[in-house]
């Protein structure tokens, strides 16, 4: 069934899938950080080269989709295509792990904030919680017992992008994080925490930013990190031409076992490579957040987010649901033993992380030159509540079952003339225990060169 023939959200289409031919990367493609970060070519492609690259992309995503045993397909009101699968089909032994319960966390324990560090007042305005379209409308759901996988919309991508990448893996690849745009094409406003940790939670203020322009990405996220080569799990909001609805906010997850290397059980976004195990029937990586954009001077929408190590698996929670997890074992089987080894290494994040980040990020394909893509709301941090974007109520798990609010440290900003940060602030208000503002317009800002 072609993507153009997928029915509306009120109809469920049962699909019969045949095996797709195996995708082979072109001989010149390299699965490395350098290849992943490479921008699309500036010179127009010839008609012959365009068709060759288009065919590679179509084949690549057909193969990826055929790896799932899809039993139904729906389309959301925003135009996203959702494939529905049996959750047991994602793991080698068919045993899907159980998520944490609300009672699995003990009351928070830690040091009280010092009075001298408290802000004069917390913003205090009521917040609205972001949800997915599938949470709100049961007609968009698949058969009972199935879980959703957001399909990469190849047709939409091909309509918007003319200079196609040589290797389809470059479409949704990512280079290692570090706040240094001159070296890796990224701008950051970030709050770090360096310590042995087992998870984090918090709230991301959601904005539908202007752009991003082609070759650039706007992100608001958290990350748990450890190891050399880097291993990490990242989650939050992303806006990029490759994710439908194109250049509008969607919830994402990302994992890495070997810096920026990508592939099944190696690294990648959402369910575009094997590694993620989907559990929630209503919240999945790749789902649109376009209906939950904050308004300047008006309602502010937040996405609740948690990344937590529980019973050996790294779980991700969003919009009030445990969406799924990155399993202890390659293949998703129960642990121990792991016939194919563990997904993450002992020197990486298998048993803990040693660094947490919460940050706004702009990928700029021409860095260190400035970019026109907005970070956050597009307003500088100094505009504060109702105008600038924020993160709030950030916690860290300092043991498997105990957490506390972040209570120390400062922000790191790569170029405050382009994208700025303000805070962190601390308070006793239970909804604003800590927060910081971030964002900016990039090239259009005064002094951003």
Secondary structure, DSSP 4 states (H G I P E B T S, - for coil): --GGG---TT--B-----PPPPP---TT---SHHHHHPPPPSSPPPHHHHHHHHHHHHHHHHHHHHTS-EEEEEE-TT--EEEEEEGGGGSTTS-PPPPPPGGGSPPP--PPPPGGGB-S-------EE---HHHH-GGG--STTEEEEEPP-HHHHHHH-SS--SSGGGTT--PPP-S-HHHHSEEEEEEEEEEEESEEEEEEE----S-PPTT-EEEEEEEEEETTTTEEEEEEEEE-TTSSSTTS-EEEEEEESSTT--BTTTEEETTTSTTEEE--SS--TT-B-GGG---TTS--EEEEEEEEEETTEEEEEETTEEEEEE-SBTTS--SS--TT-BSS-TTTTSS-EEEEEEEEEEE-TTTTS-----BTTSS-GGG-TTTSEEEEEEEEESSSS-EEE--S--EEES-TTTSEEEEEEE-S-TT-SEEEEEEB-GGGSTT--
